[in-house]
Amino acid sequence: MNMHRFLACVLLLFSLLLPLFPARSADLPFRAGVARVDIDDVEAFETIVWYPSPVDEVAWQAGPYRVEATRNAPISAGVFPVVVLSHGHAGTPFGHRQLAARLAREGFIVIAPTHVGDSSGKTEGYRQGRSLTDRPRQADKALDAILHDARFAPHMDSARIGMIGFSAGGYTALVLAGAVPDFRIADAYCVAHPQDSSSCGDRRSDGGHIAAAASAPWQFKPSYPLKALVVMDPLALVFDAAALKSVRMPVLLYRPVDGAYLDPAHNAAALVAGLPVAPQEIVVPGRHFVFLDPCPEILAAQAPLLCQDAPDVDRVEIHRRMEDEISTFMHRHL
């Protein structure tokens, strides 16, 4: 058995035991490094890359977020599977910083594009109806750029790529997995349900971002096949069974108990019904935004919708379990 296969077997065995023993950073095989990379596109955007490193972690501050990973740390020796991570509408890669660092400590390279035009403080693409077509292109370009980056390319296995997406990032992940959105189906739903602003946007002013996408021709073909997919309360009303027929890789689907924000009947539950292979489904306490990492205090005060949970919802514990589940799932399938 060669060294690469031996290491893969050891990591798989380790991951299968994770749900039995809560993981601590010191117990994991690597430390987390992180780097910022600028990606050329119609509008250039920043991608955050988390990766395995042999050096101790030095935390730093990115706006309100404390990032537990060393900036520009050396990369550990080896060739690692790859995970693309897509944030939600008006979000940021740092909204999932803990999950990304955990995966890096377990031997994954995590590529998290900033979806410029649909990111924190910069949502003009969403308002102009471009975000649903921009997002998959941005994620695809980020993946391709990092796979060809001199720093990372020798350490990445392009045959083992998975993806994680939250909310609109779940939509993005499904498109990169081969789903073909039918914006006309979603637009018909939004005409009949204009009050559903979480799915449809504000139809009062411009018809909403889905209406804009439905009115413009668009084709997209992913550059790389995905082997595994994790979606957290995804925006999925643009997909029916025909649109999902090519999504045949293993899927781990999370949805919240409280589906008031993103109607599950036309999103998460409809996705379960439409996928050709039944996903692994996990329901967690709380609302839509429980899938964001626990908020720092300063952000919690500024953004209660994103950060505040019901008294009986323990977001810290939910994320500890999710990190175990997601890392186990990715090790098993990548």
Backbone torsions as a table, in degrees:
resi	resn	phi	psi	omega
1	MET	NA	126.2	-179.4
2	ASN	-75.5	167.2	-172.8
3	MET	-63.9	-38.3	-179.6
4	HIS	-62.2	-45.3	179.9
5	ARG	-67.3	-37.5	178.8
6	PHE	-62.7	-45.3	180.0
7	LEU	-62.9	-40.4	179.2
8	ALA	-62.2	-39.9	179.6
9	CYS	-66.8	-41.2	179.0
10	VAL	-62.6	-45.0	-179.6
11	LEU	-65.3	-37.4	178.0
12	LEU	-64.7	-45.4	178.2
13	LEU	-60.7	-42.5	178.9
14	PHE	-60.2	-43.3	-177.3
15	SER	-67.1	-33.9	-179.8
16	LEU	-67.9	-23.3	179.5
17	LEU	-89.5	-11.6	-173.5
18	LEU	-58.6	-42.7	-178.8
19	PRO	-62.1	-19.7	-179.2
20	LEU	-84.2	-23.6	-175.5
21	PHE	-133.7	109.9	178.9
22	PRO	-53.3	130.9	-173.4
23	ALA	-81.0	140.6	168.7
24	ARG	-114.6	149.6	-177.1
25	SER	-55.4	-38.4	-176.9
26	ALA	-67.1	-20.2	-178.4
27	ASP	-87.9	-10.8	-174.2
28	LEU	-86.5	157.6	-170.1
29	PRO	-71.6	-19.6	-177.3
30	PHE	-133.6	170.8	167.2
31	ARG	-104.6	167.6	-176.8
32	ALA	-100.1	128.2	168.2
33	GLY	-108.0	161.7	-179.1
34	VAL	-148.9	144.9	179.3
35	ALA	-144.9	151.5	174.0
36	ARG	-100.8	135.4	179.1
37	VAL	-132.5	130.4	176.3
38	ASP	-86.3	134.4	-177.1
39	ILE	-114.2	129.9	176.1
40	ASP	-75.2	136.1	177.6
41	ASP	-162.7	-173.1	174.7
42	VAL	-49.1	-44.7	167.3
43	GLU	-127.3	120.1	-177.2
44	ALA	-57.4	147.9	179.7
45	PHE	-143.2	160.7	-178.2
46	GLU	-95.6	139.3	174.3
47	THR	-119.9	137.1	177.1
48	ILE	-101.7	129.5	-179.6
49	VAL	-117.3	120.3	171.0
50	TRP	-100.1	144.6	-174.1
51	TYR	-156.6	160.2	179.2
52	PRO	-69.3	138.8	-179.4
53	SER	-139.8	152.4	177.6
54	PRO	-89.8	-5.4	-172.5
55	VAL	-100.1	155.6	179.7
56	ASP	-60.4	147.8	-177.6
57	GLU	-79.3	137.3	174.3
58	VAL	-119.7	110.4	-176.9
59	ALA	-70.3	154.6	178.5
60	TRP	-149.2	171.1	-173.9
61	GLN	-109.9	126.4	173.5
62	ALA	-116.4	94.9	-172.7
63	GLY	60.5	-127.0	-179.9
64	PRO	-80.4	-6.6	-170.6
65	TYR	-96.7	133.1	170.4
66	ARG	-90.2	121.5	-175.5
67	VAL	-106.0	115.4	-177.9
68	GLU	-89.9	72.3	179.1
69	ALA	-165.3	146.9	-175.9
70	THR	-86.5	126.1	179.9
71	ARG	-67.4	130.9	175.7
72	ASN	55.0	34.2	175.9
73	ALA	-68.5	156.9	173.7
74	PRO	-63.5	153.1	178.7
75	ILE	-91.8	139.3	177.7
76	SER	-64.1	151.8	175.6
77	ALA	-65.0	143.0	178.0
78	GLY	130.1	173.0	176.5
79	VAL	-119.5	125.9	-167.3
80	PHE	-120.1	151.5	171.5
81	PRO	-67.9	163.0	-170.6
82	VAL	-121.4	139.8	175.4
83	VAL	-129.4	125.1	172.8
84	VAL	-92.3	136.2	-176.2
85	LEU	-124.3	118.1	-175.9
86	SER	-111.9	120.6	-178.9
87	HIS	-76.7	170.1	-178.9
88	GLY	-83.8	-180.0	178.5
89	HIS	-54.4	129.7	178.0
90	ALA	60.7	26.4	-177.9
91	GLY	-102.4	-162.2	-177.7
92	THR	-152.4	150.3	174.8
93	PRO	-55.6	-28.3	-177.2
94	PHE	-74.0	-9.3	172.0
95	GLY	-68.5	-12.2	177.5
96	HIS	-128.3	32.8	-174.2
97	ARG	-64.5	-37.0	-177.5
98	GLN	-69.3	-42.0	177.3
99	LEU	-63.0	-44.2	-179.4
100	ALA	-62.7	-42.9	179.3
101	ALA	-65.7	-39.7	178.4
102	ARG	-60.3	-44.8	179.7
103	LEU	-65.0	-37.7	177.0
104	ALA	-62.1	-41.2	179.2
105	ARG	-65.3	-19.7	-179.9
106	GLU	-97.9	1.6	174.7
107	GLY	100.9	31.5	174.1
108	PHE	-117.8	147.9	168.5
109	ILE	-99.6	122.2	-173.0
110	VAL	-109.9	123.5	-177.6
111	ILE	-110.9	114.8	-173.8
112	ALA	-122.3	94.6	179.4
113	PRO	-71.4	147.5	168.5
114	THR	-87.5	116.2	-176.7
115	HIS	-79.5	79.9	-177.4
116	VAL	-57.3	134.7	-172.3
117	GLY	96.8	-17.9	176.0
118	ASP	-143.2	39.9	-177.6
119	SER	-125.5	171.5	-175.7
120	SER	-56.2	121.5	178.2
121	GLY	78.7	1.9	-175.8
122	LYS	-148.3	76.0	-172.3
123	THR	-112.6	22.2	-176.6
124	GLU	-64.6	-30.8	177.1
125	GLY	-64.5	-37.7	176.3
126	TYR	-65.7	-46.4	-178.2
127	ARG	-64.8	-30.9	-179.4
128	GLN	-89.0	0.6	176.9
129	GLY	79.6	20.5	-178.7
130	ARG	-100.1	-12.8	-167.5
131	SER	-64.5	-36.0	-177.2
132	LEU	-70.4	-24.0	174.6
133	THR	-94.7	-28.5	178.3
134	ASP	-71.5	-40.3	-171.3
135	ARG	-58.2	-52.8	-179.4
136	PRO	-60.6	-38.5	178.6
137	ARG	-63.0	-42.7	179.9
138	GLN	-62.9	-45.3	179.5
139	ALA	-63.2	-41.6	179.7
140	ASP	-64.9	-43.3	179.4
141	LYS	-66.1	-38.7	178.2
142	ALA	-63.2	-45.6	178.8
143	LEU	-60.0	-48.0	-178.6
144	ASP	-63.6	-41.0	-178.8
145	ALA	-64.8	-42.6	-178.4
146	ILE	-71.9	-34.4	176.4
147	LEU	-64.5	-20.2	178.8
148	HIS	-109.6	6.2	178.7
149	ASP	-76.4	131.3	-175.3
150	ALA	-59.7	-30.2	-179.1
151	ARG	-72.7	-39.3	-171.6
152	PHE	-102.8	-30.1	-171.5
153	ALA	-52.0	-42.7	-178.4
154	PRO	-65.7	-12.2	-174.9
155	HIS	-110.3	8.2	-174.1
156	MET	-116.9	136.9	178.1
157	ASP	-102.3	103.8	-176.2
158	SER	-71.4	-8.1	175.7
159	ALA	-89.7	-4.1	-179.7
160	ARG	-129.8	83.5	-178.5
161	ILE	-122.1	129.1	172.1
162	GLY	-121.6	175.2	-179.7
163	MET	-147.2	146.7	176.4
164	ILE	-125.7	136.4	178.0
165	GLY	-144.3	139.5	177.8
166	PHE	-111.8	127.7	173.7
167	SER	59.7	-117.3	175.1
168	ALA	-62.8	-24.8	172.6
169	GLY	-68.2	-28.9	173.4
170	GLY	-65.9	-41.7	171.9
171	TYR	-56.1	-47.0	-178.4
172	THR	-60.2	-43.3	179.7
173	ALA	-63.6	-41.1	-179.9
174	LEU	-64.6	-38.2	178.0
175	VAL	-65.8	-42.0	177.7
176	LEU	-68.1	-21.2	176.6
177	ALA	-82.3	-4.4	176.2
178	GLY	114.0	-3.7	176.9
179	ALA	-67.4	145.1	-179.0
180	VAL	-115.7	103.1	-175.5
181	PRO	-64.1	140.1	173.3
182	ASP	-111.0	93.5	-175.6
183	PHE	-66.1	-22.2	180.0
184	ARG	-68.0	-38.2	177.5
185	ILE	-61.9	-47.7	-179.0
186	ALA	-65.5	-37.9	-179.7
187	ASP	-64.5	-38.7	177.2
188	ALA	-62.2	-40.7	176.5
189	TYR	-62.6	-43.2	-176.4
190	CYS	-68.9	-32.8	174.5
191	VAL	-62.4	-39.5	-178.9
192	ALA	-80.1	-20.2	-176.7
193	HIS	-130.8	62.1	-176.6
194	PRO	-64.3	-17.1	179.0
195	GLN	-75.4	-13.6	-177.6
196	ASP	-83.9	71.8	-176.8
197	SER	-69.7	-24.8	179.5
198	SER	-63.5	-38.7	179.2
199	SER	-88.7	-37.2	-166.1
200	CYS	-105.1	-14.1	-172.9
201	GLY	79.9	-172.1	-176.3
202	ASP	-90.4	98.1	-177.9
203	ARG	-74.5	-13.8	-177.1
204	ARG	-66.1	-31.9	-174.0
205	SER	-96.4	-44.9	-172.8
206	ASP	-139.2	12.8	-177.8
207	GLY	85.6	-8.9	178.0
208	GLY	89.5	161.3	-175.3
209	HIS	-68.3	-29.1	179.0
210	ILE	-73.3	-39.9	176.3
211	ALA	-59.9	-41.0	179.2
212	ALA	-64.6	-41.2	178.8
213	ALA	-65.2	-36.4	-178.8
214	ALA	-67.9	-24.2	-175.1
215	SER	-88.2	-5.9	-175.9
216	ALA	-121.6	135.7	177.2
217	PRO	-67.4	142.4	-178.2
218	TRP	-156.9	135.1	174.2
219	GLN	-133.4	144.1	-179.6
220	PHE	-146.1	135.8	175.5
221	LYS	-128.4	119.5	-179.8
222	PRO	-61.7	146.2	-179.0
223	SER	-81.1	-22.8	-175.1
224	TYR	-137.4	141.3	177.1
225	PRO	-76.5	141.5	175.6
226	LEU	-95.5	146.1	-179.4
227	LYS	-103.6	-20.2	-177.3
228	ALA	-156.8	150.7	-172.2
229	LEU	-140.5	133.3	172.2
230	VAL	-122.7	124.8	178.1
231	VAL	-125.9	135.3	-178.0
232	MET	-113.9	111.6	-177.4
233	ASP	38.5	65.9	-171.1
234	PRO	-77.6	149.3	164.9
235	LEU	-72.2	112.0	-171.3
236	ALA	-137.2	10.1	-177.0
237	LEU	-71.7	-4.3	175.7
238	VAL	-87.5	2.1	-177.0
239	PHE	-119.3	128.4	166.0
240	ASP	-109.8	-174.1	-176.7
241	ALA	-60.0	-38.7	179.6
242	ALA	-64.6	-38.8	180.0
243	ALA	-67.5	-25.2	-174.7
244	LEU	-99.5	3.0	-169.5
245	LYS	-61.5	-23.4	-179.3
246	SER	-90.2	-4.2	-177.8
247	VAL	-87.9	88.9	-173.8
248	ARG	-117.4	4.7	175.8
249	MET	-80.0	164.6	176.1
250	PRO	-59.7	136.4	-179.2
251	VAL	-126.4	130.1	171.2
252	LEU	-107.1	118.2	-176.0
253	LEU	-113.5	124.7	173.4
254	TYR	-106.3	141.1	170.6
255	ARG	-144.7	154.2	-178.4
256	PRO	-86.6	156.7	173.8
257	VAL	-60.0	-43.4	-179.1
258	ASP	-89.8	107.4	-178.0
259	GLY	-98.6	22.5	-174.5
260	ALA	-66.5	-30.7	-175.3
261	TYR	-77.4	-49.5	-178.1
262	LEU	-121.8	104.7	-172.4
263	ASP	-50.3	111.3	-175.7
264	PRO	-65.4	-29.6	-177.2
265	ALA	-61.0	-28.5	-179.5
266	HIS	-111.5	4.8	179.6
267	ASN	-128.0	-94.7	-174.0
268	ALA	-60.8	-48.8	-178.1
269	ALA	-66.7	-38.1	177.1
270	ALA	-64.8	-34.9	177.2
271	LEU	-64.3	-44.5	177.5
272	VAL	-57.0	-43.7	-178.4
273	ALA	-69.4	-31.1	-173.8
274	GLY	-89.9	-22.1	-177.8
275	LEU	-65.8	137.8	-179.5
276	PRO	-69.3	-23.4	176.2
277	VAL	-121.1	125.3	-175.8
278	ALA	-58.9	131.1	178.9
279	PRO	-79.1	163.1	165.6
280	GLN	-79.2	124.5	-173.3
281	GLU	-116.4	130.7	178.3
282	ILE	-128.3	127.0	178.3
283	VAL	-104.4	130.7	-177.8
284	VAL	-119.0	156.6	176.7
285	PRO	-64.3	155.3	172.5
286	GLY	103.4	-166.9	-176.3
287	ARG	-109.5	-174.4	-175.5
288	HIS	-51.8	-44.2	-171.6
289	PHE	-83.2	3.0	174.8
290	VAL	-63.5	-17.6	-179.0
291	PHE	-80.7	-9.0	169.6
292	LEU	-75.8	146.4	175.6
293	ASP	-55.1	152.4	176.0
294	PRO	-50.6	135.6	-173.3
295	CYS	-80.4	142.0	167.1
296	PRO	-63.9	155.9	-172.8
297	GLU	-57.7	-42.3	-176.7
298	ILE	-63.8	-36.9	178.7
299	LEU	-74.3	-37.3	178.6
300	ALA	-58.5	-36.3	179.3
301	ALA	-71.9	-30.6	-176.2
302	GLN	-88.6	-27.9	-172.4
303	ALA	-133.5	71.1	-177.1
304	PRO	-62.3	-32.1	179.0
305	LEU	-59.8	-39.7	-178.4
306	LEU	-78.4	-29.2	-163.5
307	CYS	-112.8	-26.5	-172.6
308	GLN	-92.3	129.6	178.5
309	ASP	-113.0	165.2	174.6
310	ALA	-61.6	155.3	-176.7
311	PRO	-56.5	-28.4	-177.6
312	ASP	-91.9	8.0	179.8
313	VAL	-105.4	119.1	-179.2
314	ASP	-103.7	93.1	-176.0
315	ARG	-64.0	-34.9	179.0
316	VAL	-60.9	-46.2	179.9
317	GLU	-68.8	-38.6	177.4
318	ILE	-59.0	-43.3	-178.3
319	HIS	-72.9	-32.4	174.8
320	ARG	-59.6	-44.5	179.2
321	ARG	-68.3	-41.8	179.7
322	MET	-62.4	-41.5	178.8
323	GLU	-60.9	-41.8	176.1
324	ASP	-61.6	-46.7	-176.4
325	GLU	-66.6	-43.7	-177.6
326	ILE	-68.6	-42.2	179.4
327	SER	-64.6	-40.2	177.3
328	THR	-62.1	-44.8	180.0
329	PHE	-61.1	-45.7	-178.2
330	MET	-68.7	-40.5	175.9
331	HIS	-60.8	-40.1	-176.6
332	ARG	-65.7	-37.2	-171.4
333	HIS	-105.6	-10.8	175.8
334	LEU	-110.1	NA	NA
